[in-house]
């Protein structure tokens, strides 16, 4: 009945993978926000959204925020 460390747990692996992917997405979005320019205070607003709502804020930024970046020549 005792579980050993050598046993593989698919559930644990799935949660760990989701957490690592979520953290990577969060870092990617923050770096993208800081490297690009936005209109007025949009950069600060997007940074706060991504910081305060890590997973949902990152998804919102990917689907909405990236189209708000200023296009520089």
C-alpha positions in Angstrom: 0.0 0.0 0.0 2.9 2.4 0.5 3.8 4.5 -2.5 7.4 5.0 -3.4 9.0 7.9 -5.2 9.7 5.8 -8.2 6.1 5.4 -9.1 4.8 7.7 -11.8 1.7 9.7 -11.2 -0.1 11.0 -14.3 -2.2 13.4 -12.3 0.8 15.0 -10.6 2.7 15.2 -13.8 -0.3 16.9 -15.5 -0.6 19.6 -12.8 3.2 20.2 -12.8 3.2 20.6 -16.6 0.3 23.1 -16.4 2.0 25.1 -13.7 5.2 25.3 -15.6 3.4 26.2 -18.9 1.4 28.8 -17.0 4.5 30.3 -15.5 6.3 30.4 -18.8 3.3 32.1 -20.5 3.3 34.7 -17.6 7.0 35.5 -18.1 6.6 35.7 -21.9 3.7 38.1 -21.6 5.5 40.4 -19.1 8.6 40.5 -21.3 6.6 41.2 -24.4 4.7 44.1 -22.6 8.0 45.6 -21.4 9.7 45.4 -24.8 6.9 47.0 -26.8 5.2 50.4 -26.8 1.5 51.1 -26.3 -0.7 54.1 -26.4 -0.9 56.3 -23.3 -1.0 54.2 -20.1 -1.9 50.9 -21.8 1.5 49.4 -21.0 1.0 49.9 -17.2 -2.6 48.6 -17.4 -1.6 45.4 -19.3 1.4 44.9 -16.9 -1.0 45.1 -13.9 -3.5 42.8 -15.5 -0.9 40.2 -16.2 0.7 40.5 -12.7 -2.6 40.5 -10.7 -4.4 37.8 -12.8 -1.5 35.6 -13.9 -3.1 32.9 -16.1 -6.3 34.8 -17.2 -4.4 38.0 -17.6 -1.8 36.4 -19.8 -4.5 34.8 -22.0 -6.3 38.2 -22.2 -3.1 39.9 -23.2 -2.4 37.3 -25.9 -5.9 37.6 -27.4 -6.6 41.3 -26.9 -3.4 43.1 -25.8 -1.1 42.1 -28.6 -3.3 43.9 -31.2 -3.0 47.1 -29.1 0.7 47.4 -29.5 2.0 50.3 -31.5 3.5 49.3 -34.8 6.9 51.0 -35.3 8.7 51.1 -38.6 
